[in-house]
Amino acid sequence: MAKLDEITRESWILSTFPEWGTWLNEEIEETKVEPGKVAMWWLGNMGLWVKTEGNANICMDLWVATGKRTGKNKLMKPKHQHQRAVGCVALQPNLRTTPCVIDPFAIKELDALMATHSHSDHIDQNVAAAVLQNCPEAKFIGPKTCTDIWRKWGVPEEKLVTVRPGDVVTVKDAKIRALESFDRTMLLTVAEDVVLKDKLPPDMDDMAVNYLIETEAGNIYNAGDSHHSNYFVKHGNENKVDVAFVGFGENPRGMTDKLTSSDVLRVAEELKTQVVIPIHHDIWSNFMADPKEITLLWNYRKDRMKYKFKPYIWQPGGKFVFPDNKDDMEYMYPRGFEDAFTIEPDLPFKSFL
């Protein structure tokens, strides 16, 4: 045990963060996915880990950094995408509210690191460095905005896979299909010296993509930060979607950046998915939302609208296995104590219980 005069701010940080240590890393590594199943873990924000029966390990949008850490500068970064969108100037109070549930430098088995788009809470230099150092076979898959950033950070060209809608990348027994994104905020994410007013926006297909991961057990759709679009219907018509992940949040006044509860149900219906899982609502203090609102609205509408899907309320660090959990409605962390009274308790007397 350290003496108090040996404890420093640095020792505290190293002994505390990431808050889950390597617990989740170990769980993912130790999981053997049974035939006909596919396992998923929520890494917080839009971070997802997918593991197939053929041991394909795919990680998407993992972010282990922070939001705001000080309020001393009261102004938003000039030409930030939110400033462009709504004409705001005050600092955005986006504090991170979810712990880091995975240690990127303890990731040893990864076949593909993917990003839906290049916003800083979806592409992380710490994760990129860890994967580059520890997973020599891993590919870095993303739209041009993402591969440009990875290249700038030092990821070798042979590891980069730039995708546009229509492209397909095979990773062991999984097929990763790039689809159109509807993340209109990305169209405002351009260099500071670019003026967008009265001009055509950049090409979305270079900026962001949605993904469909096709596996033997089922297909997983990741909508990234897409807003609602009627084009989700086309994706649902042309692809079999079993589990859909969408970005949900409570939009501040004057801002539209996340899907609302009604939007989530609409997207699920359009994709013809079996399960819709809202994520992203956990991370930002100023966009935090209660996903049970989705369940409430689903219950209100499901009989009249003849919904053929169910919403699932997840928790960061939680595991979801398809099809095992497809009829569940809500996640609960393992509670432990399953082996209670398998040995004799050490009690003064039994009536102590």
N, C-alpha and C positions, 0 to 999 in steps of 0.2 A: 504493500500500500504506500502510495507516494505521500511525502510530507507536504504540507500546505505551501511551504516556500519553494517547492519544486514544480508546482502547478502554474502553468502560463496560459494565456489566451490560445496560443498555438496548440498546446497539449490538450486543452479542452476541445478545440475544434476537431483535432485528429481522433480523439477518443469518442466523439459523439456523432460525427457525420461521415457517411450518410446514416440517417437515423436507424435504418433497418440493417445496417452492416451488410453482410453477405447472405443473410437469411433467404431472401428471395432468389438470389443467384443459385444457391444450393438446391432450393426446391425445384427450380427449372431444370438444372442439370440432372437431378435425380429422377425426374419424371420420365417414365417410359410410357409413351402414348400407345394405347392398345389399337389393334387393327379396327378400322371403321370409325375412328374418333380423331378429333383434332383439339389440341389444348391451347388456351389463350390466357394471358395474364395482362392486367392493366397496370401500367407503370406510372400512372399519374398523367394529368393533362391529356394529350392525345397519344401518349406512348403506349404501344402494344407489343407484346411478344407472342408469336405464333409458333407452335411446335407440332410437327406432323408425325404420323406413324413411321415414316421413313427417316425420321430424325432431321428434317429440315428445320433449322432455327432461323426465324425471320424476326427482325426488330424494326419497328416503325416509329418515327417521330419521337424518339426518346430524348428528353430534355432534363438535365440535372442541375441547371443553373438557377438563378433567382430573378425575381422581379425587382421592384424598387427597394432600395436599402437605406435611402435617406430622402428627406423632403426639403433639404436646404435649397436646392434649385427649384424654384416654384414654376418653371416653365417647361412645356413639352419640347422635345427635340424638334427644331424647325423642319417642316415638310414631312413629318411623321405621317404614316398612312392614315391615322385617325384624325390628325389635323387637316389633312387634305380632304377627308370625307365630310367632316362636320364643322370645320372652321373653329376648332377649339385651340386655346393657347395654354391653359393651366395644366400643370403636371398631372399625368394620369396616376391615380393612387392604386396601381396594380401590384399588390403585395402577394407573394406566394403563400398559399395556405395549406399545401399538401407536402408532407415530408418526401425526401428522396427515398424511394423504397427499394432501389437497386444500386449496386456499386458498379459503375461502368468498367472500372479497372479490374474487377473480378470476373468479367465476362470472358470465357475461354472458348466457348463453342458457339460460333455465329456464322451463318452462311451468307446473310444479306442484311445490311443496314440500309433502311429505306427512309425517305422523307417525302411527304406530300407536297411541301412547299418550303420556301426559305425564310419564313418568319422565325425570329430568334428563339421562340419557344417550341420549335419543331426540328431545328437542326442545331447541333451542339458540338463545339470544338473539343470539349472534354470527352464526349462519347466517341467522336471521330478519332481522337488520339489513342484512346484505350483500345478501340477495335483494330486500328492500324497496327498497334504494338503487339496485341495478343491473339488476333485472329487472322493469320496470314492468308487464308483462303476467302475471306469475306469480300463480297462485292458491295459497292456503294451505289445504290440505285435511286434515282430521282429525276425530276425535270431539270432543264438546263440551268435554272437559277441555283439549284442545289449543287449540281456537279461543278458549276463554276466556283462556288464557295469552297467545296471540298478540295478542288484543285488548288485554289489559292492557299488553303491551309497546308497543303503538302501531300495530299493523297495521290499516289501514283496513277498515271493515266490508265494503266491496264486494269486497275481496280474499279474505275468509274464506268457506270452504265447510265447514259442519258436516255430517258424515255419520254415519249409523247403519246397521246391517246392512240390506241390501236396497237401499240407495241406489246410483245409478250416476252417475258424472261423466265426461263426454267431454272428452278432451284431444287435440286434433288427431286422429290416426288410432288413438288408444288409448282404451279404455274402462276406467275404474277402478271396480271393483265392491267395495263395502264388505261384509264378511262378519263373522260373529260372532267375537269374540276369546275365548280361554280363558286369559287372563292373570290368574289368581286373585290374584296379588300386587297388582294394581291395585285390587282390591276392599278392600285394607287401606290404600290411599293416600288418606287423608282428612285433614282439618284436625286439628291437635293436640288441640283441645278436644272432639273427637268421641270418644265411647266406643262401641266396636263390640261389646263383650261382651254376649251374649244379645240382640242386635238383628239385624234384617235388614241385609244388606250393601247398598251402593248399586247402581244399575242399571248392569251391565257395558256395555250398549250406549251409555251416555254416557261411559264411562271409556276404552274401547279398542275397536279394530276390527282384523280381519285384512283384507288386500287381495288382490284378484285383478286383475291388469292384463292385459286382453285386447288382443292385437295380431294383425295379419295373419300374423305368423310363428309365434306361439305365445303361450301364456298363462302368466303369472308369478304365483305365489302367495307372499305374504309373511305368515308366521305371527306376526310381531312377537315378543313375549316369551311367547307362549302356552305353557301347560303342556299335557300330554297330555289329550285329551278324545276320547271315542268319537264326538263330533259331527263330527270331521274326516271320518268316513265319509260323512256327509250332504253336506259340501262336495265331496268327491270324486265322489259320485253325481250331483250337480246341476251340476257345473262341469267343464270340461276343463282339467286342470292339466298343464303341460309341465315347468315348472321350479318347485320349491318351496324357499323359504328358511326355515330354522327356527333358533331360538335354542338352541344347544348349550353345555353347560358341565359342569364337575365340581362338583357341589353339596357344600359343606362339611357336616360332621356336624350333623345336626339341621335342615338347611335344604333345601327343595325349591323351586328358583327357575328352573332350566334343564332342558331335555330331556337325558336321558342317551343314550348310544349306542343302547341298545335302543329307547328312545322315538323316536329319529330314524327308525329303520327302520320302526317301527310307523306313525308319521305318514305316511311316504312311501307305504307300502302302502295306508293308508286313503285318501289323496288320489288314488291311482292316477296319480301323477306319473311322468314319464319320468326326471327327474333330481331328486335331493334334495341341497341344498347347506347344510351346517351353518355358521352364522356366530355371532358374539357370543362365541365361545370364546377369542378372541384378546385381549380388551381388559382384563379384570379379573384382577389377579394372584391373587386369592383364589378365582376361579372358572375359572382357566385349565385347559383340557383338550386332549388330543391327538385330533384328528379322525380320525387313522388307526385308532383303535380302532373307529370306525364301519365303515371298510373291512374291517378284520379280521373283525368280526362278520358283515358282509354276505357275505364270502367263505365263512364257516363255514356260513351259513344258506341262501344263495341257491339251491342246487340242490334242497334239500328243500322250502323254502318257495315255490319257483317265483317268485322275485321278478322283476318286470317293470321294475324301475327300477335306476338306478345311483347310488351316492353320488359326489359330486365334492368333492375337497379343494381349496379355494381359498386365496388369499393376499391380504391387504389391498392395494389398489391394482391388483389383477389384473383382467383383462378376460375375459368369458365371452360367447361369441356362440352363440345358439341358432338353427338346429340344428347349426351347425358343430362345436361342442364337446360335443355331447350324449353321445358315446360315450367321451369322455376320462374319466380317473379322477383326475387331479391336475394342478394348475396349476404352471407354472414361469415365473418372470419372464424376459423376453427376455434372452438371454445376450450379444447383440452379436457383433461381429467377423465378421459375415456377409460382409463385403467384404475379408477377409484376402487379401493378395497381388494386389489389383487394381492397385496401383502397386508399383514396385520398392522393396523395403525399403532403408533406409539403414543398412547393416551394415558393420563392418570387413571381414568375409569371410563367405561363405555357410555355412561349417562352424560359424559362431557359433550357427546354429540347432540 
